[in-house]
Amino acid sequence: LLATSHIQITTVSLVKFYCLCFLLVSINLYYLIKILKKDVGYKKYAISSFFYILSATFGFVFVFFEYLLLFILNKSKKKLVKPFLITFLSILFFTIFPP
């Protein structure tokens, strides 16, 4: 009965989406904290930001504010330019040429 119930299918599909989104935002925040404490992990942060933006439509706003926070609080701003460009150019590429 649960396999054919429309309410069950809708609920499970919504829960799966938010579980993935929560996992990716957790990974993203982990690397953000790692960057703020130790000043390492820029490439991993860029990759996690990329996947978080692809998984959620509102992810772009959060990642933008995270990068803004990093630009304000981080001492080495030159190290942030490359991950910033990797994240947003890859999003632009996948927006123009979807898989």
BATOR-783361 format. One record per atom (N, C-alpha, C): atom name; x, y, z; residue in one letter; residue number from 1. Coordinates in steps of 0.001 Angstrom, whole numbers, plus 500000, padded with zeros to 6 digits. Each point is the difference from the previous one (the first is absolute). Layout:
N
 name      x      y      z resn resi
   CA      X      Y      Z    A  NUM
...
***
This chain:
99
 name      x      y      z resn resi
    N 500815 498797 500000    L    1
   CA 499185 501203 500000    L    1
    C 500859 501268 500000    L    1
    N 501061 499996 500771    L    2
   CA 500844 501196 500054    L    2
    C 500727 500256 498684    L    2
    N 500307 498941 499270    A    3
   CA 500719 500173 498736    A    3
    C 499137 500672 498942    A    3
    N 498698 499891 500112    T    4
   CA 499112 500596 498992    T    4
    C 499290 501246 500506    T    4
    N 500185 500362 501250    S    5
   CA 499329 501166 500567    S    5
    C 500653 501288 499489    S    5
    N 499184 500875 499460    H    6
   CA 500502 501261 499451    H    6
    C 500591 500882 501111    H    6
    N 499369 500018 501143    I    7
   CA 500509 500810 501118    I    7
    C 501359 499489 500458    I    7
    N 500147 498690 500072    Q    8
   CA 501275 499412 500427    Q    8
    C 501106 500298 498996    Q    8
    N 499699 499885 498718    I    9
   CA 501000 500266 498957    I    9
    C 500431 501464 500038    I    9
    N 499047 500913 500162    T   10
   CA 500315 501425 500065    T   10
    C 500836 500322 501233    T   10
    N 499625 499442 501126    T   11
   CA 500736 500249 501239    T   11
    C 501431 499481 499915    T   11
    N 500169 498804 499488    V   12
   CA 501334 499414 499897    V   12
    C 500866 500786 499028    V   12
    N 499433 500455 498893    S   13
   CA 500806 500774 499050    S   13
    C 500413 501341 500593    S   13
    N 499149 500621 500798    L   14
   CA 500371 501258 500646    L   14
    C 501063 499783 501067    L   14
    N 499869 498943 500760    V   15
   CA 500976 499719 501058    V   15
    C 501364 499691 499396    V   15
    N 500032 499236 498913    K   16
   CA 501278 499679 499374    K   16
    C 500702 501257 499506    K   16
    N 499248 500926 499417    F   17
   CA 500597 501233 499509    F   17
    C 500622 500791 501145    F   17
    N 499279 500160 501081    Y   18
   CA 500525 500794 501096    Y   18
    C 501116 499291 500745    Y   18
    N 500006 498681 500004    C   19
   CA 501122 499283 500617    C   19
    C 501282 500264 499219    C   19
    N 499926 499959 498684    L   20
   CA 501170 500295 499177    L   20
    C 500437 501443 500197    L   20
    N 499051 500896 500035    C   21
   CA 500314 501410 500181    C   21
    C 500654 500229 501368    C   21
    N 499478 499366 501043    F   22
   CA 500579 500133 501335    F   22
    C 501410 499427 500049    F   22
    N 500210 498865 499345    L   23
   CA 501337 499410 499964    L   23
    C 500991 500938 499308    L   23
    N 499607 500545 498866    L   24
   CA 500910 500875 499257    L   24
    C 500262 501319 500715    L   24
    N 498989 500558 500650    V   25
   CA 500236 501242 500741    V   25
    C 500866 499720 501227    V   25
    N 499885 498820 500586    S   26
   CA 500861 499644 501133    S   26
    C 501456 499888 499558    S   26
    N 500233 499360 498868    I   27
   CA 501359 499888 499465    I   27
    C 500547 501379 499648    I   27
    N 499150 500815 499408    N   28
   CA 500395 501349 499614    N   28
    C 500376 500833 501223    N   28
    N 499197 499939 501048    L   29
   CA 500305 500752 501220    L   29
    C 501230 499448 500718    L   29
    N 500215 498691 499909    Y   30
   CA 501205 499409 500593    Y   30
    C 501258 500590 499365    Y   30
    N 500022 500071 498663    Y   31
   CA 501177 500564 499334    Y   31
    C 500095 501508 500209    Y   31
    N 498876 500665 500163    L   32
   CA 500036 501431 500312    L   32
    C 500657 500237 501357    L   32
    N 499613 499219 500987    I   33
   CA 500605 500130 501329    I   33
    C 501477 499621 499963    I   33
    N 500329 498976 499212    K   34
   CA 501397 499584 499876    K   34
    C 500850 501114 499380    K   34
    N 499447 500685 499016    I   35
   CA 500723 501119 499383    I   35
    C 500182 501133 501005    I   35
    N 498950 500315 500742    L   36
   CA 500093 501112 500952    L   36
    C 500967 499704 501139    L   36
    N 500105 498735 500417    K   37
   CA 500904 499661 501107    K   37
    C 501436 499792 499548    K   37
    N 500198 499202 498935    K   38
   CA 501356 499598 499621    K   38
    C 500492 500599 498693    K   38
    N 499114 500642 499264    D   39
   CA 500370 500609 498725    D   39
    C 500428 498959 498966    D   39
    N 499315 498844 499974    V   40
   CA 500267 498948 499019    V   40
    C 498663 499453 499480    V   40
    N 500077 499244 498906    G   41
   CA 498828 499309 499471    G   41
    C 499166 500807 499025    G   41
    N 500635 500873 499232    Y   42
   CA 499253 500855 499085    Y   42
    C 499381 499226 498839    Y   42
    N 500743 499053 499450    K   43
   CA 499478 499237 498859    K   43
    C 498839 499103 500417    K   43
    N 500113 499386 501168    K   44
   CA 498906 499160 500488    K   44
    C 498764 500848 500299    K   44
    N 500221 501202 500492    Y   45
   CA 498875 500901 500239    Y   45
    C 499329 500395 498691    Y   45
    N 500791 500258 498977    A   46
   CA 499432 500365 498695    A   46
    C 499182 498852 499423    A   46
    N 500486 498787 500127    I   47
   CA 499275 498839 499481    I   47
    C 498720 499767 500786    I   47
    N 500067 500108 501323    S   48
   CA 498787 499811 500796    S   48
    C 498986 501113 499734    S   48
    N 500473 501208 499770    S   49
   CA 499096 501103 499656    S   49
    C 499323 499755 498668    S   49
    N 500753 499498 499054    F   50
   CA 499450 499693 498685    F   50
    C 498867 498982 500096    F   50
    N 500232 498905 500728    F   51
   CA 498962 498977 500113    F   51
    C 498809 500479 500819    F   51
    N 500247 500849 500983    Y   52
   CA 498890 500538 500784    Y   52
    C 499128 500911 499149    Y   52
    N 500617 500812 499165    I   53
   CA 499222 500875 499119    I   53
    C 499203 499178 498995    I   53
    N 500584 498926 499488    L   54
   CA 499270 499160 499053    L   54
    C 498851 499249 500652    L   54
    N 500091 499718 501290    S   55
   CA 498953 499213 500648    S   55
    C 498824 500842 500474    S   55
    N 500203 501272 500234    A   56
   CA 498928 500839 500533    A   56
    C 499944 501319 499248    A   56
    N 498790 500448 499728    T   57
   CA 499852 501265 499285    T   57
    C 500394 501186 500872    T   57
    N 499829 499885 501312    F   58
   CA 500371 501077 500909    F   58
    C 501459 499910 500428    F   58
    N 500716 498988 499544    G   59
   CA 501391 499821 500383    G   59
    C 500904 501102 499493    G   59
    N 499663 500580 498868    F   60
   CA 500815 501070 499430    F   60
    C 500099 501182 500955    F   60
    N 498902 500342 500643    V   61
   CA 499976 501143 500920    V   61
    C 500876 499723 501216    V   61
    N 499886 498798 500572    F   62
   CA 500802 499668 501174    F   62
    C 501488 499963 499674    F   62
    N 500342 499411 498875    V   63
   CA 501416 499924 499627    V   63
    C 500549 501391 499703    V   63
    N 499208 500849 499385    F   64
   CA 500442 501371 499746    F   64
    C 500316 500718 501316    F   64
    N 499123 499857 500995    F   65
   CA 500252 500646 501288    F   65
    C 501163 499355 500749    F   65
    N 500211 498699 499803    E   66
   CA 501168 499360 500613    E   66
    C 501291 500549 499404    E   66
    N 500041 500151 498675    Y   67
   CA 501189 500580 499370    Y   67
    C 500183 501458 500444    Y   67
    N 498920 500724 500141    L   68
   CA 500096 501371 500485    L   68
    C 500571 500030 501418    L   68
    N 499547 499085 500840    L   69
   CA 500541 499877 501349    L   69
    C 501484 499651 499972    L   69
    N 500384 499099 499097    L   70
   CA 501415 499643 499892    L   70
    C 500850 501177 499533    L   70
    N 499480 500774 499059    F   71
   CA 500756 501161 499537    F   71
    C 500178 501027 501112    F   71
    N 499006 500111 500867    I   72
   CA 500093 500978 501089    I   72
    C 500931 499508 501113    I   72
    N 499858 498722 500397    L   73
   CA 500717 499502 501171    L   73
    C 501367 499383 499710    L   73
    N 500250 499606 498783    N   74
   CA 501218 499260 499698    N   74
    C 501154 500953 499705    N   74
    N 501175 499601 500425    K   75
   CA 501191 500823 499791    K   75
    C 500545 499868 498582    K   75
    N 500004 498793 499473    S   76
   CA 500578 499774 498672    S   76
    C 498901 499987 498944    S   76
    N 499690 501171 499490    K   77
   CA 498926 500138 499026    K   77
    C 500380 499472 498620    K   77
    N 501296 499939 499703    K   78
   CA 500440 499493 498702    K   78
    C 499680 498516 499845    K   78
    N 500035 499261 501108    K   79
   CA 499682 498575 499938    K   79
    C 498515 499752 499743    K   79
    N 499155 500981 500256    L   80
   CA 498563 499829 499824    L   80
    C 499529 500238 498574    L   80
    N 500783 500675 499206    V   81
   CA 499553 500354 498653    V   81
    C 499820 498760 499133    V   81
    N 500946 499084 500047    K   82
   CA 499916 498802 499165    K   82
    C 498799 499111 500357    K   82
    N 499761 499650 501288    P   83
   CA 498802 499211 500312    P   83
    C 498706 500724 499660    P   83
    N 499986 501324 500193    F   84
   CA 498827 500788 499648    F   84
    C 499701 499886 498514    F   84
    N 501023 500143 499189    L   85
   CA 499811 499893 498550    L   85
    C 499638 498585 499567    L   85
    N 500613 498997 500633    I   86
   CA 499669 498605 499678    I   86
    C 498526 499730 500267    I   86
    N 499524 500428 501145    T   87
   CA 498602 499750 500367    T   87
    C 499044 500693 499059    T   87
    N 500148 501286 499810    F   88
   CA 499005 500742 499256    F   88
    C 500120 499838 498486    F   88
    N 501187 499753 499479    L   89
   CA 500105 499725 498572    L   89
    C 499459 498617 499660    L   89
    N 500175 499045 500887    S   90
   CA 499431 498674 499748    S   90
    C 498480 500047 500066    S   90
    N 499446 500799 500910    I   91
   CA 498545 500158 500051    I   91
    C 499506 500680 498729    I   91
    N 500721 500997 499543    L   92
   CA 499629 500673 498759    L   92
    C 500053 499036 498829    L   92
    N 501025 499155 499952    F   93
   CA 500125 499026 498923    F   93
    C 498830 499021 500007    F   93
    N 499650 499468 501183    F   94
   CA 498901 499040 500073    F   94
    C 498645 500649 499837    F   94
    N 499915 501315 500193    T   95
   CA 498756 500699 499710    T   95
    C 499806 500152 498505    T   95
    N 501075 500303 499303    I   96
   CA 499909 500161 498545    I   96
    C 499901 498652 499296    I   96
    N 500830 499035 500422    F   97
   CA 500018 498663 499395    F   97
    C 499601 498957 501041    F   97
    N 498703 499802 500219    P   98
   CA 499611 499011 501019    P   98
    C 500357 498581 499566    P   98
    N 500309 499136 500988    P   99
   CA 500397 498626 499655    P   99
    C 498848 499178 499455    P   99
***
